Amino acid sequence: KAEVTGGGVSLDEIDTKSMESMTAPGVFMCGEVCDVFGRIGGFNFLWAWTSGRLAGLSAAKRFARVAGEVRVGERNIDNRLRT
């Protein structure tokens, strides 16, 4: 039997295009930190993975914008994440 936690930060307080907090800029949220409920059957895993990816990419993009060019290995993530 699957179990899910409830509650968390309201989506009204999060920019869902980046998962950045609107009340604490620079803080990105994902997964069960957010007030999202899904049906049993994998929805909550999907939400955790996709919101985590979006929050991570958005945080990297924000950091690259603030810090200028950021190099990870041989790849320039500033150019990769620019939209």
C-alpha positions in Angstrom: 0.0 0.0 0.0 1.4 3.4 -1.0 1.5 6.3 1.4 1.8 10.0 0.7 2.5 13.0 2.9 0.2 16.0 2.8 0.6 19.7 3.2 3.6 21.8 2.3 4.1 25.0 0.5 1.1 26.2 -1.5 1.5 26.4 -5.2 0.1 29.9 -5.0 3.5 30.8 -3.4 5.6 29.2 -6.1 6.4 30.3 -9.6 5.5 27.0 -11.3 7.4 27.9 -14.4 10.7 27.6 -12.4 9.6 26.2 -9.0 11.1 29.3 -7.4 9.5 30.7 -4.2 7.8 34.0 -4.7 8.2 34.9 -1.0 11.9 33.8 -0.8 13.6 34.5 -4.2 16.5 32.1 -4.9 14.8 29.2 -3.1 13.6 26.5 -5.4 11.1 23.8 -4.2 10.0 20.4 -5.5 8.4 17.1 -4.6 6.7 16.7 -1.3 7.8 20.1 -0.1 4.9 21.4 -2.3 1.3 21.1 -1.4 0.4 18.6 -4.2 -1.6 15.5 -3.9 -1.8 12.8 -6.5 -3.6 9.5 -7.1 -1.9 6.3 -6.1 -0.2 4.8 -9.1 3.0 6.7 -9.6 1.7 10.3 -9.9 3.6 11.4 -6.8 6.9 9.9 -8.1 6.3 11.6 -11.4 5.7 14.9 -9.6 8.8 14.5 -7.5 11.0 13.8 -10.5 9.6 16.4 -12.9 9.4 19.2 -10.3 12.9 18.3 -9.1 14.3 18.5 -12.6 12.6 21.8 -13.2 13.7 23.2 -9.9 17.3 22.1 -10.5 17.6 23.4 -14.0 16.0 26.7 -12.9 18.4 27.1 -10.0 21.3 26.4 -12.3 20.0 28.9 -14.8 19.6 31.6 -12.1 23.1 30.9 -10.7 24.5 31.1 -14.2 22.8 34.4 -14.8 24.0 35.8 -11.4 27.5 34.4 -11.6 28.1 34.8 -15.3 29.6 31.8 -17.0 29.7 28.6 -15.1 31.7 25.6 -16.2 30.9 22.1 -15.2 33.5 19.7 -16.6 33.9 20.7 -20.3 30.3 21.9 -20.7 29.3 25.5 -20.4 25.9 25.4 -18.6 25.3 29.1 -19.1 24.9 28.5 -22.8 23.0 25.2 -22.4 20.4 26.6 -20.1 19.8 29.9 -21.9 16.3 30.1 -23.3 
